[in-house]
Amino acid sequence: KKILLFAALACGVLSGWAQASFNIDSLAQQAQAGNANAQYELGECYENGLSVDQDYGKAFGWYLKAAQQNLAKAQLSLGYCYQEGLGVEADEATAAAFFLQAASQGLPEAQYCISTCYGYFGYIIQKN
């Protein structure tokens, strides 16, 4: 579990919300209007219980909306949700697929997560 927490912190999944200073109602309005960054931030609020009750299912839903708009950090967070089974049934293959989507956009944290999928967990990515 220490490796998983380290990987999550290194991937940046838990970093943005701690620095947030915002009105949750305004953020929710922006998210509902389709703003991908607001959807991602609202997902972080639900994942971490910041200004709302913690709800992994809602966090997953907001991350998914942002990821569908090709937001790399949301794809990274979806990978983490699938890896850990937060708001969705755990699925290592789907986790790796979301990590790869984010990594392909150049997100260093996602590239690190891909390396942990192989290096620490030994799944999905196979040596040739």
C-alpha distance (Angstrom), angle and dihedral (degrees) to the residues before:
residue distance angle dihedral
K1 . . .
K2 3.81 . .
I3 3.80 89.4 .
L4 3.80 90.8 50.3
L5 3.80 92.2 50.6
F6 3.79 90.7 46.6
A7 3.80 90.5 49.1
A8 3.81 90.9 49.7
L9 3.79 92.1 49.9
A10 3.79 92.3 44.6
C11 3.79 90.0 49.0
G12 3.79 89.0 56.4
V13 3.78 93.5 -123.6
L14 3.79 93.1 133.7
S15 3.78 100.4 34.5
G16 3.82 110.1 83.5
W17 3.79 101.5 55.0
A18 3.79 95.2 59.4
Q19 3.80 90.5 62.9
A20 3.78 95.9 44.6
S21 3.77 120.6 120.5
F22 3.78 109.8 179.2
N23 3.76 149.6 117.4
I24 3.82 107.6 -94.9
D25 3.82 92.5 -149.3
S26 3.79 91.9 54.2
L27 3.79 90.6 46.6
A28 3.82 91.3 50.7
Q29 3.82 90.4 49.6
Q30 3.79 91.4 52.4
A31 3.81 91.2 46.6
Q32 3.80 92.3 50.3
A33 3.81 88.8 49.7
G34 3.81 89.0 59.5
N35 3.80 102.8 -99.8
A36 3.83 103.2 154.8
N37 3.80 95.2 -155.4
A38 3.80 91.2 50.2
Q39 3.82 90.0 48.3
Y40 3.79 89.7 52.9
E41 3.82 93.0 46.9
L42 3.81 91.3 48.0
G43 3.80 88.1 51.2
E44 3.79 89.1 54.3
C45 3.80 89.9 50.2
Y46 3.80 91.1 54.0
E47 3.80 93.4 43.1
N48 3.79 92.3 52.9
G49 3.81 102.4 30.0
L50 3.79 94.0 -116.1
S51 3.83 110.3 162.5
V52 3.83 88.5 -23.4
D53 3.79 135.5 60.6
Q54 3.78 110.9 -84.7
D55 3.80 109.1 -98.7
Y56 3.80 119.7 166.0
G57 3.80 92.5 -170.1
K58 3.80 92.1 57.8
A59 3.80 90.8 43.1
F60 3.80 89.8 53.7
G61 3.81 91.4 48.9
W62 3.80 93.7 52.5
Y63 3.80 92.7 44.8
L64 3.80 88.8 51.3
K65 3.82 92.4 52.5
A66 3.81 90.8 51.1
A67 3.82 93.1 44.0
Q68 3.80 89.9 52.7
Q69 3.81 85.4 62.0
N70 3.81 88.2 55.1
L71 3.81 96.1 -107.3
A72 3.81 103.9 162.6
K73 3.80 97.3 -152.7
A74 3.81 89.7 53.3
Q75 3.80 90.2 50.9
L76 3.80 87.6 51.9
S77 3.80 91.2 51.3
L78 3.81 91.2 48.5
G79 3.79 88.4 52.9
Y80 3.78 89.0 53.8
C81 3.82 91.4 47.9
Y82 3.80 91.0 52.4
Q83 3.80 92.0 44.1
E84 3.81 92.9 52.3
G85 3.80 100.4 30.1
L86 3.81 93.8 -117.4
G87 3.79 109.5 163.2
V88 3.78 90.9 -18.9
E89 3.79 137.5 53.8
A90 3.81 110.3 -82.2
D91 3.78 112.2 -101.3
E92 3.79 118.3 170.7
A93 3.81 94.6 -166.3
T94 3.80 92.4 53.8
A95 3.80 90.6 44.9
A96 3.78 90.6 54.8
A97 3.81 91.3 46.4
F98 3.82 91.0 56.1
F99 3.81 91.4 44.8
L100 3.82 88.1 52.4
Q101 3.82 92.1 49.7
A102 3.79 90.8 53.1
A103 3.81 93.0 41.9
S104 3.80 91.1 52.0
Q105 3.81 87.4 60.8
G106 3.79 89.1 57.2
L107 3.81 98.7 -103.4
P108 3.84 104.0 157.1
E109 3.80 93.6 -156.0
A110 3.80 89.8 57.1
Q111 3.78 91.1 48.0
Y112 3.79 87.9 54.3
C113 3.80 90.9 49.2
I114 3.80 90.0 53.3
S115 3.79 88.9 54.6
T116 3.81 90.9 50.7
C117 3.80 90.6 50.9
Y118 3.76 88.2 61.3
G119 3.80 102.1 26.4
Y120 3.79 102.0 44.2
F121 3.75 105.3 18.5
G122 3.81 101.5 30.0
Y123 3.79 96.4 -143.9
I124 3.76 140.3 122.0
I125 3.77 100.9 1.2
Q126 3.77 109.9 76.5
K127 3.77 127.9 -163.4
N128 3.79 113.9 -116.4
